[in-house]
Amino acid sequence: MFLATSSLPFAPLWESFFKNAPKTHVSIYVHVDPITFTWIPPYSSVFHDRIVPSKRSARHSTAVAAAMRRLLASALVDDPNNYMFILVSDSCIPLHSFNFTYKVFANSNKSFVEMKPQDLGAFFRWTVRGAHAMLPEVRYEDFRYGSQFLSLTRKHARMVVADTRVWSKFKLPCFQGCVHATLTNVDWSLGTFDGHPRMYKKDEVGPKLIWALRRDRPKYDEDVDGERNDPFLFARKFSPDALQALMAIADSVIFKD
């Protein structure tokens, strides 16, 4: 599931990612902001006729979460055999081949939802709409936050789409049966830039960067997840002008297992 607030700049790279994927192994769904971008993929594209009914999805608003719910609802209804629902952004790239990525999800019976430990940041997010605005539906001791880019089993996807109680508070519940981490590598080590993590520029793109992103591992809640060694499967954010550099190493590095 691709959540794009504007364009899909890395479409050629994803085309290469999906080109040898069996049709029975993957379904593609794209949400694009109809106000800021009009995109009609050609018939030969894997994205042809895969754009779901979309609405405005501006950042810093609940519209982005609503867009995710529309993607989930479309994927649930479109194919009852869809088992794992993976959300990526328009600035995401794959870190491995389709076969490698598919095997990771095919061998998993859990969702991957980042749930950061409670800290001052969590308390600020819980109270940002008012000291008691989240009550009684979402108690602070139950509140978690983390990356929006997640992977959900069908059971959890149905929970998100069907929910009305927690959605009224613009937050999702903490699930059982989840790995408390995201499989999308993001670098926040330099702080935030207008709410964004670090963006990789075209001059940074090369085999060393891809290998470094692969070597990194998700941050787990050891008390809950124990000893895990899941690989990152995707990475963000990449500058749109990095496409040519990424395509140059797609077959020799990114899709080579």
N, C-alpha and C positions, 0 to 999 in steps of 0.2 A: 504494500500500500504506500503510495507516494503522496505526501502532503506538501503541495507547492503553493506558496503565497504569491508567486509570480510565475516565472518560467521553470522549465526543467532543463537546466544548462548541461547536465551530464547525460542526457538521453542517449547520445552515441555510445558512451561507455556502458550504460545499462543494456543497450541493444546487443553489444558484444557479450555481455554477461549472460543474457537469456538466449542467445542464438542457437545453442545446442541443447537447450532444456526441453525434455519431453513435455508435451502439452498436458499430460496427465499429472505432472508434478508441480505446476505453478499456475496461478491466476493473478493477473495484474489489475490494479485499480489505482486511478489517479484522481486527486482532487486539486483543481486549479482555481485560483481566484478569478471569477468571471469579470470582475470590475477592472482589474489591472492587466489581464493577459488573456488572449484568445489563441488557442492552440488546437489545430486539427491535424493530428498525426496522419501521414500517408498510409495507404492500404497495406503497404509492405512492412510497416512498423509494428513491433510487438505492442506498442501503445495504441494502435488503431482501435477505435471503438471501446477504449477502456477507461474513459473519463466518466466519473460518476456525477450525478446531479450535484452541482457545486454552488456554494454561496460565498459571500465575502469572508475572507479569513485573515483579517488584519492581526498582526502581532499585538501582544499586550492586551488581549481581549479573550473572552470566552469563545469567540468565534473559531479560534484555532482548535480548541477542544471539541467544539461542535462539528468541525470538519472531520476530525478523527472518528467521531461517532457515525457520521455519514459514510465514511469509508468502511468501517466495521459492518454497518447495517447492509451496505451493498454487497460486501463479500460474504456475509452470512446467508443472505437470500439468494445470491447468484448461484452458489454451488454448495450443496450440503456436504460435499466431500472435503471442503476446505477445512484443514485441521489447525494450522498455525497461522496467525495473523501478524505480519511483521510490518511495522511502521517506520519509514525512513523519510527524510526531508529532501528538499530540492538541492541541498548542499552536501548530501551524503554520497559516498562512493563505496563500492564493494571492496573488501580486502582479500577475498579468496574467489575461487571459481564457483560456478553454480553448483557443481557436484559436491564440493566440499561443504558449502553452505547448506545445501539440502540435507546432507547426511547428519549435520549437527542438529537440525530441527527434527528430522525424522526419528532420531534416537532420543528425543526429549519428550517427556510428558509433563513439563512444567512451563509456566510463563516466565518471562524475564522482565521484571519491573523494578527499576532502581528505587530503593527506599532508604534515603539517607537517615542517619541517626538523628535524634532530636537534639537541636542546639539552638543558639540564639536566632539563627536564620529561620529555623522551623517555627519558632514562637512568633517571629515577625510575620511570617506568611499566614499563620493561623489567625492572628489578630488584625491583619491589614484591613479587613472590612468592618472592623469594630471589635471591641473587647470580647463580646459574647455572640457575635454574628454566626459563628459556626455551630453553636449549640441549639438544640440538644442532639442533632444528628451526628456531628463529628466532634467528639471529645478530644482535647489536646493530647491525652495519653495514647489515642489511637491515630493521631495525625502523622503523616509522613509526606515527604516531597522528594522529587527526583526527576530524572530525564523523562521528557515526553515520549522519546523514541524507544519503543518497547516491543515485546513479542508476546502475544497472548494465545493461549489455547482456545479452542472453540467455546469451552465452558465459560472462561473468563470474558471472552469477547461478547457473549450473550449477556453476561452480567452488566457489562458497561453499557450496552445498547438499551437494555431493559430498565436500568436504574432510573428512578425519578426522585427518590428520597435524598440521595447524596448529591445528585446533579443539581438540585436546587441550591446547593452550597458551592457549586462549581468545582468540586473535588471528587476524586475517586476513592473508593474504600481500599483498605489494605487486604489483600487476598491471601488465603491459604493456598498451598500448592504453587508458590512462586519462588523463583530464585531472586534474591533482592539485589539485582544488578541489571544494567543494560548491556547489550552486546554491540552498542554503537560507541566507538571511541571518540571522546571529546576532550579537548585540552583547556581546562580552566585555570591552569597554573599561573598564567599571567594576569589573572583577574578577568573582569568583564569589560566589554566594549559596547556600550549602549544595550546591555543585556545579552550580548552575544559572546560565545567563547572565542578562543583564538581561531583565526582563519588562515589556512595554508595558502600561500601565494604560489604562482607558477614556478618561480625560481627555487622553491623549496622541494618541488615534486621530483622524486627519483626513487630508485630501488631502495636506498637507505631509509627513506621516510616510510615506505610501505613495510619494510622489514621491522622497523622500530615500532610501528603501530601494531603489527602482528605479535611482536614479542610481549608487548604490554598485556596486562590481564585486568578484567573487571574487578572492581572493589566490592568485596562481599561482606555481608554481616556474618562474621565467623560463628557467632553464637547460634545463628539460624541456618546458614548454608553449609557450615563445616568446611572441609577441604574440597574445593572445586578447582578445576583447571580449564574452564570454558574459554575458547578463544574469542576475541573481538571479531565480528564478521563484517562490520561496516565502520566508517569513520566520517566525521564532519568537523569543521566546516571547511569546504574547499572553494576558493575563488573561482568564478566562472571562467576566467581566463586561463585556468590550469588545465582545461579540457585537452588541449593538444599534447601537453606533456604527459598527461595520464594515458591518453590513447597510445602514445609512443611506447609505453611500458606495459600495456594491458595484457598482451599475450605472453610476453617474456617474463613478467614478474607478477602482476596482480592475479591473473588467472592460472598461474603455474603452481601446482600443489607439490 
